[in-house]
Amino acid sequence: MIENIKVDYHIPVLYEETLENLVKNLDGVYVDCTLGGGGHSEGILKRLSEKGNLISIDQDQEAINFAGKRLEEYRNKHQIFKDNFLNLDTVIYMAGFEKVDGILMDIGVSSKQLDDPDRGFSYKYDTRLDMRMDKSSPFSAYELLNQYPEEEISRIIYEYGEERHARKIARFIVEARSEKPIETTGDLVAIIKRAIKGKSQKHPAKKTFQAIRIEVNRELDVLKNSIEKAVDSLKPGGRLAIITFHSLEDRIVKNMFKEMSVECVCPSELLICKCNHKAKVKLVTRKPIIPKNNELDFNNRAHSSKLRVVERLG
């Protein structure tokens, strides 16, 4: 049964499943790496005792302002930091702790950000190209599309968007910017539609926009480095829970969790282990937890979400 939660940003996906798998010590210290609208943070805070503590991180000042007001009643056991969760180890130290009992990463863009025309994330609005999670960053989608070489744009769209028309889209982008800068999401959508002709069930710009957003915010590199830091920041028995929304992210999480859970990573043909690799975690979820049908009925954002959880070994 899902608790009553505010939905000003979005309904947190896999809400009950996340809390049940993450919060095992009610007096413990937890980290929500993606505060967003504060839904998961509020759920954690409700479960913790008065001795418990939550550290929330977000690089979006608008999210911090919103969630800070929403969660003001918990201020005695809640700290919020404006930072990229790549720096979660530093944030934990600044909050006054060495190790924590649980860490949550919700690897997705909030619907609030996607639906805000001024942020330039969505192909649904004609607005200035941006796509920065952190609005103070000097690098946006505008710089990427108008400065990156064609080969690099093609690689990004193919690898991060899994778009089979990547080369053609990249060529059309470079040709268009040779006449005038690509300044708006509408400009980019028009270029993509010229490159991809024919009807499709999904919007033709969906994959390209995803790819550009990932590159602008270095999302996959941040995820890889953050997983390692998160595991090292856990107490023995502490848990790391990660919610992903597309195959690239889930593949990274799955493979890193698997590698961290085995004692040896040597090639199978070697008869003696030479890697000295030691398991750091055990898998709590051997297969990802996916939303139940009743959640999918009222929360469209949950459709592609997957939850994976590991527990730190002693």
C-alpha positions as a Markdown table, in Angstrom:
| # | Residue | x | y | z |
|---|---|---|---|---|
| 1 | Met | 0.0 | 0.0 | 0.0 |
| 2 | Ile | 1.6 | 3.3 | -1.1 |
| 3 | Glu | 1.6 | 6.0 | 1.6 |
| 4 | Asn | 0.0 | 9.4 | 1.0 |
| 5 | Ile | 2.7 | 11.5 | -0.7 |
| 6 | Lys | 2.8 | 14.9 | -2.3 |
| 7 | Val | 3.0 | 14.9 | -6.1 |
| 8 | Asp | 4.1 | 18.4 | -6.9 |
| 9 | Tyr | 7.2 | 16.9 | -8.7 |
| 10 | His | 6.3 | 13.3 | -9.5 |
| 11 | Ile | 5.2 | 10.2 | -7.7 |
| 12 | Pro | 8.4 | 8.4 | -6.7 |
| 13 | Val | 8.7 | 5.1 | -8.7 |
| 14 | Leu | 9.0 | 1.8 | -6.9 |
| 15 | Tyr | 8.3 | 3.7 | -3.7 |
| 16 | Glu | 7.4 | 0.9 | -1.2 |
| 17 | Glu | 9.9 | -1.5 | -2.7 |
| 18 | Thr | 12.7 | 0.9 | -2.4 |
| 19 | Leu | 12.0 | 1.8 | 1.2 |
| 20 | Glu | 11.5 | -1.8 | 2.2 |
| 21 | Asn | 14.8 | -2.9 | 0.7 |
| 22 | Leu | 16.8 | 0.2 | 1.8 |
| 23 | Val | 15.8 | 1.2 | 5.4 |
| 24 | Lys | 16.9 | -1.6 | 7.7 |
| 25 | Asn | 18.3 | 0.4 | 10.7 |
| 26 | Leu | 15.7 | 2.9 | 11.9 |
| 27 | Asp | 18.4 | 4.7 | 13.9 |
| 28 | Gly | 20.8 | 4.8 | 11.0 |
| 29 | Val | 22.2 | 7.4 | 8.6 |
| 30 | Tyr | 21.0 | 7.4 | 5.0 |
| 31 | Val | 21.7 | 9.3 | 1.8 |
| 32 | Asp | 19.3 | 10.2 | -1.0 |
| 33 | Cys | 21.6 | 11.1 | -3.8 |
| 34 | Thr | 18.8 | 12.6 | -6.0 |
| 35 | Leu | 16.5 | 14.7 | -3.8 |
| 36 | Gly | 14.3 | 15.9 | -6.7 |
| 37 | Gly | 10.8 | 16.7 | -5.3 |
| 38 | Gly | 11.6 | 15.0 | -2.0 |
| 39 | Gly | 9.3 | 11.9 | -2.4 |
| 40 | His | 11.8 | 9.2 | -1.5 |
| 41 | Ser | 13.5 | 11.5 | 1.0 |
| 42 | Glu | 10.2 | 12.0 | 2.8 |
| 43 | Gly | 9.5 | 8.3 | 2.8 |
| 44 | Ile | 12.9 | 7.6 | 4.4 |
| 45 | Leu | 12.4 | 10.3 | 7.0 |
| 46 | Lys | 9.0 | 9.0 | 8.0 |
| 47 | Arg | 10.5 | 5.5 | 8.6 |
| 48 | Leu | 13.5 | 6.7 | 10.6 |
| 49 | Ser | 13.4 | 7.1 | 14.4 |
| 50 | Glu | 14.3 | 10.4 | 16.1 |
| 51 | Lys | 17.9 | 9.1 | 16.2 |
| 52 | Gly | 18.0 | 8.5 | 12.5 |
| 53 | Asn | 19.5 | 11.0 | 10.0 |
| 54 | Leu | 19.1 | 11.6 | 6.3 |
| 55 | Ile | 21.5 | 13.4 | 3.9 |
| 56 | Ser | 19.9 | 14.5 | 0.6 |
| 57 | Ile | 21.8 | 15.7 | -2.4 |
| 58 | Asp | 20.8 | 17.6 | -5.6 |
| 59 | Gln | 22.5 | 19.9 | -8.0 |
| 60 | Asp | 19.3 | 21.6 | -9.0 |
| 61 | Gln | 18.7 | 24.7 | -6.8 |
| 62 | Glu | 15.0 | 24.7 | -7.7 |
| 63 | Ala | 14.6 | 21.2 | -6.4 |
| 64 | Ile | 16.4 | 22.0 | -3.2 |
| 65 | Asn | 14.2 | 25.1 | -2.6 |
| 66 | Phe | 11.0 | 23.1 | -3.2 |
| 67 | Ala | 12.0 | 20.0 | -1.2 |
| 68 | Gly | 13.5 | 22.1 | 1.6 |
| 69 | Lys | 10.1 | 23.6 | 2.3 |
| 70 | Arg | 8.3 | 20.4 | 1.9 |
| 71 | Leu | 10.5 | 18.6 | 4.4 |
| 72 | Glu | 11.0 | 21.4 | 6.8 |
| 73 | Glu | 9.4 | 19.5 | 9.7 |
| 74 | Tyr | 12.2 | 17.0 | 9.6 |
| 75 | Arg | 15.0 | 19.6 | 9.7 |
| 76 | Asn | 16.4 | 18.2 | 13.0 |
| 77 | Lys | 17.4 | 15.0 | 11.3 |
| 78 | His | 17.7 | 16.1 | 7.7 |
| 79 | Gln | 20.5 | 17.9 | 5.8 |
| 80 | Ile | 20.4 | 19.0 | 2.2 |
| 81 | Phe | 23.5 | 19.7 | 0.0 |
| 82 | Lys | 23.7 | 21.3 | -3.4 |
| 83 | Asp | 26.2 | 19.0 | -5.2 |
| 84 | Asn | 26.6 | 16.3 | -7.8 |
| 85 | Phe | 26.2 | 12.9 | -6.1 |
| 86 | Leu | 29.6 | 12.0 | -7.7 |
| 87 | Asn | 30.9 | 13.8 | -4.6 |
| 88 | Leu | 28.8 | 11.9 | -2.2 |
| 89 | Asp | 31.8 | 10.8 | -0.1 |
| 90 | Thr | 32.7 | 14.4 | 0.5 |
| 91 | Val | 29.1 | 15.3 | 1.3 |
| 92 | Ile | 28.9 | 12.5 | 3.9 |
| 93 | Tyr | 32.0 | 13.9 | 5.5 |
| 94 | Met | 30.7 | 17.4 | 5.5 |
| 95 | Ala | 27.5 | 16.2 | 7.1 |
| 96 | Gly | 29.5 | 14.9 | 10.0 |
| 97 | Phe | 29.6 | 11.1 | 9.3 |
| 98 | Glu | 32.2 | 8.6 | 8.1 |
| 99 | Lys | 30.0 | 5.7 | 7.0 |
| 100 | Val | 26.3 | 5.4 | 6.4 |
| 101 | Asp | 23.6 | 2.6 | 6.6 |
| 102 | Gly | 22.1 | 3.1 | 3.2 |
| 103 | Ile | 22.3 | 5.1 | 0.0 |
| 104 | Leu | 19.6 | 5.6 | -2.7 |
| 105 | Met | 20.3 | 6.7 | -6.3 |
| 106 | Asp | 17.2 | 7.4 | -8.5 |
| 107 | Ile | 18.9 | 7.8 | -11.9 |
| 108 | Gly | 16.3 | 9.8 | -13.8 |
| 109 | Val | 15.3 | 13.3 | -14.7 |
| 110 | Ser | 12.4 | 14.5 | -12.7 |
| 111 | Ser | 9.2 | 15.2 | -14.6 |
| 112 | Lys | 9.3 | 18.7 | -13.1 |
| 113 | Gln | 12.6 | 19.3 | -15.0 |
| 114 | Leu | 11.4 | 17.7 | -18.2 |
| 115 | Asp | 8.1 | 19.6 | -18.2 |
| 116 | Asp | 9.8 | 23.0 | -17.5 |
| 117 | Pro | 10.2 | 24.7 | -20.9 |
| 118 | Asp | 13.0 | 26.9 | -19.6 |
| 119 | Arg | 15.2 | 23.9 | -18.9 |
| 120 | Gly | 15.3 | 22.8 | -22.5 |
| 121 | Phe | 15.1 | 19.0 | -21.8 |
| 122 | Ser | 12.0 | 18.3 | -23.8 |
| 123 | Tyr | 11.3 | 18.0 | -27.5 |
| 124 | Lys | 7.7 | 19.0 | -26.7 |
| 125 | Tyr | 8.5 | 22.7 | -26.3 |
| 126 | Asp | 10.3 | 25.2 | -28.5 |
| 127 | Thr | 12.8 | 26.8 | -26.2 |
| 128 | Arg | 16.5 | 27.5 | -25.9 |
| 129 | Leu | 18.7 | 24.5 | -25.8 |
| 130 | Asp | 20.0 | 23.8 | -22.3 |
| 131 | Met | 19.5 | 20.3 | -20.7 |
| 132 | Arg | 21.8 | 21.2 | -17.7 |
| 133 | Met | 20.9 | 19.5 | -14.4 |
| 134 | Asp | 23.0 | 22.2 | -12.7 |
| 135 | Lys | 22.1 | 25.5 | -14.2 |
| 136 | Ser | 25.4 | 27.0 | -13.0 |
| 137 | Ser | 27.4 | 24.7 | -15.3 |
| 138 | Pro | 29.0 | 26.6 | -18.2 |
| 139 | Phe | 28.4 | 23.7 | -20.6 |
| 140 | Ser | 24.9 | 23.0 | -22.1 |
| 141 | Ala | 23.3 | 21.3 | -25.1 |
| 142 | Tyr | 23.9 | 24.5 | -27.1 |
| 143 | Glu | 27.7 | 24.2 | -26.8 |
| 144 | Leu | 27.6 | 20.5 | -27.6 |
| 145 | Leu | 25.6 | 20.8 | -30.8 |
| 146 | Asn | 27.4 | 23.9 | -32.1 |
| 147 | Gln | 31.0 | 22.9 | -31.1 |
| 148 | Tyr | 31.4 | 19.1 | -31.1 |
| 149 | Pro | 32.8 | 17.5 | -34.3 |
| 150 | Glu | 30.4 | 15.5 | -36.4 |
| 151 | Glu | 32.1 | 12.2 | -35.5 |
| 152 | Glu | 31.7 | 12.8 | -31.8 |
| 153 | Ile | 28.0 | 13.9 | -32.1 |
| 154 | Ser | 27.4 | 10.7 | -34.1 |
| 155 | Arg | 29.0 | 8.6 | -31.4 |
| 156 | Ile | 27.0 | 10.2 | -28.6 |
| 157 | Ile | 23.7 | 9.8 | -30.3 |
| 158 | Tyr | 24.5 | 6.2 | -31.2 |
| 159 | Glu | 25.9 | 5.0 | -27.9 |
| 160 | Tyr | 23.8 | 7.0 | -25.5 |
| 161 | Gly | 20.6 | 7.1 | -27.5 |
| 162 | Glu | 20.9 | 3.8 | -29.2 |
| 163 | Glu | 19.7 | 5.6 | -32.4 |
| 164 | Arg | 20.4 | 3.8 | -35.6 |
| 165 | His | 20.2 | 7.0 | -37.6 |
| 166 | Ala | 23.0 | 8.6 | -35.6 |
| 167 | Arg | 25.4 | 9.3 | -38.5 |
| 168 | Lys | 22.7 | 10.9 | -40.6 |
| 169 | Ile | 21.4 | 13.1 | -37.7 |
| 170 | Ala | 25.0 | 14.2 | -36.9 |
| 171 | Arg | 25.6 | 15.1 | -40.5 |
| 172 | Phe | 22.4 | 17.1 | -40.7 |
| 173 | Ile | 23.3 | 18.9 | -37.4 |
| 174 | Val | 26.7 | 20.0 | -38.7 |
| 175 | Glu | 25.2 | 21.1 | -42.0 |
| 176 | Ala | 22.6 | 23.1 | -40.3 |
| 177 | Arg | 25.0 | 24.9 | -37.9 |
| 178 | Ser | 27.2 | 25.9 | -40.8 |
| 179 | Glu | 24.4 | 28.2 | -41.9 |
| 180 | Lys | 23.4 | 29.5 | -38.5 |
| 181 | Pro | 23.8 | 28.3 | -34.8 |
| 182 | Ile | 21.3 | 25.7 | -33.5 |
| 183 | Glu | 19.7 | 27.7 | -30.7 |
| 184 | Thr | 16.4 | 26.0 | -29.7 |
| 185 | Thr | 14.9 | 22.7 | -29.1 |
| 186 | Gly | 12.6 | 23.4 | -32.0 |
| 187 | Asp | 15.6 | 23.9 | -34.3 |
| 188 | Leu | 17.0 | 20.5 | -33.2 |
| 189 | Val | 13.6 | 18.7 | -33.6 |
| 190 | Ala | 13.3 | 20.1 | -37.2 |
| 191 | Ile | 16.8 | 18.9 | -38.1 |
| 192 | Ile | 16.1 | 15.4 | -36.7 |
| 193 | Lys | 12.8 | 15.2 | -38.6 |
| 194 | Arg | 14.5 | 16.1 | -41.8 |
| 195 | Ala | 17.1 | 13.3 | -41.1 |
| 196 | Ile | 14.6 | 10.7 | -40.1 |
| 197 | Lys | 11.7 | 10.4 | -42.6 |
| 198 | Gly | 8.7 | 8.2 | -42.1 |
| 199 | Lys | 6.3 | 7.4 | -39.3 |
| 200 | Ser | 7.3 | 6.0 | -36.0 |
| 201 | Gln | 5.4 | 5.1 | -32.8 |
| 202 | Lys | 7.8 | 7.2 | -30.7 |
| 203 | His | 8.8 | 10.8 | -31.3 |
| 204 | Pro | 11.8 | 10.8 | -33.7 |
| 205 | Ala | 13.7 | 13.2 | -31.4 |
| 206 | Lys | 13.3 | 11.1 | -28.2 |
| 207 | Lys | 16.6 | 9.1 | -28.5 |
| 208 | Thr | 18.7 | 12.0 | -29.6 |
| 209 | Phe | 17.5 | 14.3 | -26.8 |
| 210 | Gln | 18.2 | 11.5 | -24.3 |
| 211 | Ala | 21.7 | 11.1 | -25.7 |
| 212 | Ile | 22.5 | 14.8 | -25.6 |
| 213 | Arg | 21.2 | 15.1 | -22.0 |
| 214 | Ile | 23.4 | 12.2 | -20.9 |
| 215 | Glu | 26.5 | 13.8 | -22.5 |
| 216 | Val | 25.8 | 17.3 | -21.2 |
| 217 | Asn | 25.5 | 16.0 | -17.6 |
| 218 | Arg | 28.1 | 13.2 | -17.9 |
| 219 | Glu | 25.5 | 10.9 | -16.5 |
| 220 | Leu | 27.1 | 7.5 | -17.2 |
| 221 | Asp | 30.6 | 8.5 | -16.0 |
| 222 | Val | 29.1 | 10.0 | -12.9 |
| 223 | Leu | 27.1 | 6.8 | -12.3 |
| 224 | Lys | 30.1 | 4.5 | -12.6 |
| 225 | Asn | 32.3 | 6.5 | -10.3 |
| 226 | Ser | 29.5 | 7.1 | -7.8 |
| 227 | Ile | 28.7 | 3.4 | -7.4 |
| 228 | Glu | 32.3 | 2.7 | -6.3 |
| 229 | Lys | 32.2 | 5.7 | -3.9 |
| 230 | Ala | 28.8 | 4.6 | -2.5 |
| 231 | Val | 29.9 | 1.1 | -1.8 |
| 232 | Asp | 33.0 | 2.3 | 0.0 |
| 233 | Ser | 30.8 | 4.7 | 2.1 |
| 234 | Leu | 28.6 | 2.0 | 3.5 |
| 235 | Lys | 28.9 | 0.4 | 6.9 |
| 236 | Pro | 29.0 | -3.5 | 6.9 |
| 237 | Gly | 25.4 | -4.5 | 6.3 |
| 238 | Gly | 24.6 | -1.2 | 4.7 |
| 239 | Arg | 22.7 | -1.2 | 1.5 |
| 240 | Leu | 22.9 | 0.6 | -1.9 |
| 241 | Ala | 19.7 | 0.8 | -3.9 |
| 242 | Ile | 19.7 | 2.2 | -7.5 |
| 243 | Ile | 16.7 | 2.9 | -9.7 |
| 244 | Thr | 17.4 | 3.1 | -13.4 |
| 245 | Phe | 15.2 | 4.1 | -16.3 |
| 246 | His | 17.0 | 2.9 | -19.5 |
| 247 | Ser | 19.1 | 0.0 | -20.6 |
| 248 | Leu | 22.4 | 1.8 | -20.6 |
| 249 | Glu | 22.2 | 2.7 | -16.9 |
| 250 | Asp | 20.8 | -0.7 | -15.9 |
| 251 | Arg | 23.6 | -2.5 | -17.7 |
| 252 | Ile | 26.2 | -0.5 | -15.9 |
| 253 | Val | 24.6 | -1.1 | -12.5 |
| 254 | Lys | 24.1 | -4.8 | -13.2 |
| 255 | Asn | 27.7 | -5.4 | -14.3 |
| 256 | Met | 29.3 | -3.4 | -11.6 |
| 257 | Phe | 27.2 | -5.0 | -8.9 |
| 258 | Lys | 28.0 | -8.5 | -10.3 |
| 259 | Glu | 31.8 | -7.7 | -10.4 |
| 260 | Met | 31.7 | -6.3 | -6.8 |
| 261 | Ser | 30.0 | -9.4 | -5.6 |
| 262 | Val | 32.5 | -12.1 | -6.7 |
| 263 | Glu | 35.8 | -13.1 | -5.3 |
| 264 | Cys | 37.7 | -13.5 | -8.5 |
| 265 | Val | 37.5 | -11.7 | -11.9 |
| 266 | Cys | 40.3 | -13.6 | -13.6 |
| 267 | Pro | 39.7 | -15.1 | -17.1 |
| 268 | Ser | 38.2 | -18.6 | -16.8 |
| 269 | Glu | 41.2 | -20.2 | -18.5 |
| 270 | Leu | 43.5 | -19.3 | -15.6 |
| 271 | Leu | 43.7 | -22.1 | -13.1 |
| 272 | Ile | 45.1 | -19.9 | -10.3 |
| 273 | Cys | 43.6 | -16.6 | -9.2 |
| 274 | Lys | 46.0 | -13.7 | -9.9 |
| 275 | Cys | 43.7 | -10.7 | -9.6 |
| 276 | Asn | 43.4 | -10.6 | -5.8 |
| 277 | His | 39.9 | -9.3 | -6.2 |
| 278 | Lys | 37.7 | -9.5 | -3.1 |
| 279 | Ala | 33.9 | -9.3 | -3.0 |
| 280 | Lys | 32.7 | -6.1 | -1.4 |
| 281 | Val | 28.9 | -6.7 | -1.6 |
| 282 | Lys | 26.3 | -9.4 | -1.8 |
| 283 | Leu | 23.4 | -9.2 | -4.2 |
| 284 | Val | 20.1 | -8.5 | -2.5 |
| 285 | Thr | 18.2 | -8.6 | -5.8 |
| 286 | Arg | 19.6 | -11.1 | -8.3 |
| 287 | Lys | 17.0 | -9.9 | -10.7 |
| 288 | Pro | 15.8 | -6.3 | -10.8 |
| 289 | Ile | 12.6 | -5.3 | -9.0 |
| 290 | Ile | 10.1 | -3.8 | -11.5 |
| 291 | Pro | 6.8 | -2.0 | -10.9 |
| 292 | Lys | 3.6 | -3.9 | -10.3 |
| 293 | Asn | 0.7 | -3.4 | -12.5 |
| 294 | Asn | -1.2 | -1.3 | -10.0 |
| 295 | Glu | 1.7 | 1.2 | -10.0 |
| 296 | Leu | 1.9 | 1.3 | -13.8 |
| 297 | Asp | -1.8 | 2.2 | -13.9 |
| 298 | Phe | -1.4 | 5.5 | -12.1 |
| 299 | Asn | 2.3 | 6.3 | -12.6 |
| 300 | Asn | 3.3 | 6.4 | -16.3 |
| 301 | Arg | 6.9 | 7.4 | -15.4 |
| 302 | Ala | 7.4 | 3.9 | -13.7 |
| 303 | His | 7.2 | 1.9 | -16.9 |
| 304 | Ser | 10.9 | 1.5 | -17.7 |
| 305 | Ser | 12.2 | 1.6 | -14.1 |
| 306 | Lys | 14.2 | -1.1 | -12.4 |
| 307 | Leu | 15.5 | -1.4 | -8.9 |
| 308 | Arg | 18.7 | -3.2 | -8.0 |
| 309 | Val | 20.1 | -3.5 | -4.4 |
| 310 | Val | 23.3 | -4.7 | -2.9 |
| 311 | Glu | 24.5 | -5.1 | 0.8 |
| 312 | Arg | 28.0 | -4.2 | 2.0 |
| 313 | Leu | 30.0 | -7.1 | 3.3 |
| 314 | Gly | 31.9 | -6.8 | 6.6 |
